[in-house]
């Protein structure tokens, strides 16, 4: 009788251990699949970051070109500005309206 009780206990412990093992393996597969999905999202974010950095570099070079003095002078000529033909000799700083005087 004691042997049957002991065997019954061992069977119960074995089944419980088997259940815990299967549960832990299932949980491991769940975690691995969720990490795999996150890795995919991370890779997409990394690619997007690289694209954004390339866009930033392109916009910086365009900004440097557009802010260069030669580009500004070219755009001013297109808008109708003309080069100065006379020298600027003075500015009246005390006047209410600031006007440059050409000589």
C-alpha positions in Angstrom: 0.0 0.0 0.0 2.8 2.3 0.8 4.4 1.5 -2.5 1.2 2.4 -4.4 1.0 5.7 -2.6 4.7 6.4 -3.4 4.1 5.4 -7.1 1.0 7.6 -7.2 3.0 10.5 -5.8 5.8 10.0 -8.3 3.3 9.9 -11.2 1.7 13.1 -9.9 5.1 14.8 -9.6 6.1 13.5 -13.1 2.9 14.8 -14.7 3.2 18.1 -12.9 6.9 18.4 -14.1 5.8 17.5 -17.6 3.1 20.1 -17.5 5.5 22.8 -16.2 8.1 21.8 -18.9 5.5 22.0 -21.7 4.3 25.3 -20.3 7.8 26.7 -20.1 8.6 25.6 -23.7 5.4 27.2 -25.0 6.3 30.4 -23.1 9.8 30.4 -24.6 8.4 30.1 -28.1 6.0 33.0 -27.4 8.8 35.2 -26.1 11.1 34.2 -29.1 8.4 35.1 -31.6 7.6 38.4 -29.9 11.3 39.3 -29.9 11.6 38.3 -33.6 8.7 40.7 -34.4 10.4 43.5 -32.4 13.7 42.8 -34.3 11.8 43.3 -37.6 10.3 46.5 -36.4 13.8 47.6 -35.1 15.3 46.9 -38.5 12.6 48.9 -40.2 13.2 51.8 -37.8 16.9 51.6 -38.5 16.3 51.7 -42.3 14.0 54.7 -41.8 16.6 56.5 -39.7 19.2 56.0 -42.4 16.8 57.4 -45.0 16.1 60.4 -42.8 19.8 61.0 -42.3 20.3 61.0 -46.1 17.4 63.5 -46.4 19.0 65.7 -43.8 22.4 65.6 -45.5 20.7 66.4 -48.9 18.8 69.3 -47.3 21.9 70.7 -45.6 23.8 70.7 -48.9 20.9 72.4 -50.6 20.8 75.0 -47.7 24.5 75.7 -48.1 24.1 76.2 -51.8 21.1 78.5 -51.4 22.7 80.5 -48.7 25.9 81.1 -50.6 26.6 84.6 -51.7 26.7 83.7 -55.4 23.3 82.0 -55.2 21.9 85.0 -53.4 23.3 87.5 -56.0 22.0 85.4 -58.8 18.5 85.3 -57.3 18.6 89.1 -56.6 19.4 89.7 -60.3 16.5 87.5 -61.3 14.2 89.6 -59.1 15.4 92.8 -60.8 18.1 94.1 -58.5 21.0 95.8 -60.2 24.6 96.2 -59.1 25.6 99.4 -57.4 27.3 101.8 -59.8 28.2 104.4 -57.1 29.8 104.2 -53.7 27.9 104.4 -50.5 29.3 107.4 -48.6 27.2 107.8 -45.5 24.2 106.7 -43.4 22.3 109.2 -41.4 21.9 107.3 -38.1 19.9 110.1 -36.4 17.2 110.3 -39.1 13.8 108.6 -38.3 14.0 106.8 -41.7 17.2 105.1 -42.5 18.3 106.0 -46.0 21.7 105.3 -47.6 23.2 108.2 -49.6 24.9 107.3 -52.9 27.7 109.5 -54.2 
